[in-house]
């Protein structure tokens, strides 16, 4: 059975800073997404998931994030089962991301 991997916030931040191509999916609710998300992220939800999966590059490095890194694991597993070969769940989620960005800026 296909499965996802985990990625830490520092590793993802380094990948982005280094110019690596990363597809970032955010599975949080619309209000949380609108209040802040990783630059370039796409909000993935039940209504757009089938269309997004059908059109996506399944070979691209794909990182799924949520609030704290729990819900993203289910979404990442779903993507792995759909044939995505390089899919990750962001450990610590947006909570950890926001904390690391606040620390790195100030």
N, C-alpha and C positions, 0 to 999 in steps of 0.2 A: 504494500500500500504506500502510495506517495505521501510524503509528509513535509511540513514546513520546518524552517530553522528559526533560531532566535538571533536578534541583533541588538547590541547595546546602543544607548544614546550616543556615547562618545564615538563609537565606530560609525554610526550613521552620519553624525555631524562631520566626521573626517572624510567620509565618502563624498558628501555633498560639497564640502569645502575644496576637496581635491578635484572636483569637476566630474566625478563618476556619474553616469546616467542611472538614476534611481526613480522608479515609479513609486509614489507614496499615496497610499489609500488611507482615508480616515473614516472609521465606522461610527463615530460619535453622532449625536443628534444635531439637527440643523443649527440650533442656537449656540451650542458649544463650538461647533465648527466656525460659525460666523464671528465668534468672539476671539478666535485665534486658532491657527493651524500651521503646520510646517509649510513653508513657501512651496508652491507648486502642487500641493496635495489635492487630490480629488476626493470628494465625499462619496463613499460607496454605501448604498442602502438597498433595501429589498426591491424598491421600484426600478433602480437602474442597474442592478447587479448582472442580470442576464445579458443585457445589451453591452455593458462594459466588458464582460468576459468574452463575448463573441468577437469584439473588436480589438481586444488587447493583444500585445506582443507577449506571448506566453514564455518567451525566452528571456525577457527583460528582468532585471533585478527588481523585485516588487516587495515593498515593505508596507505592512498593515499596522496602523496605530489606532488606539482607542484611548480611554481615560487613564488606565493604570497598567495596561498590558495583559488583561485577561480576555476580554471579548475579542480582541484582535487575533487571539490564537485560534478560535473557531473559524473566523473569516479566512485566516491564512491556511488552515487545513482544508477548507472548502476550495480555495484557489489551487492548492496542490492537487486535490482530487480532480480538478478541472483540467489538469495538464500543465500548470505553471511549474517550471522546473527550478526557479531560483526565488522562492518566496519566503519571507521572514515576518515574524511578529516582533514589534518593537518592545523590548523589555522596559517596563516602567511607564510606558505610554506617554501621553501628552503631559502628564504631571511631571514626570522625570525630564522630558524635553524642555518644558517651560522653566523648570528649576535650573537646568544646565545652561540655558540661554541667558537667564538673569545673572547667573554667576559669571559667565564668560564676558558679559557686557559691563559688569560693574565691579 
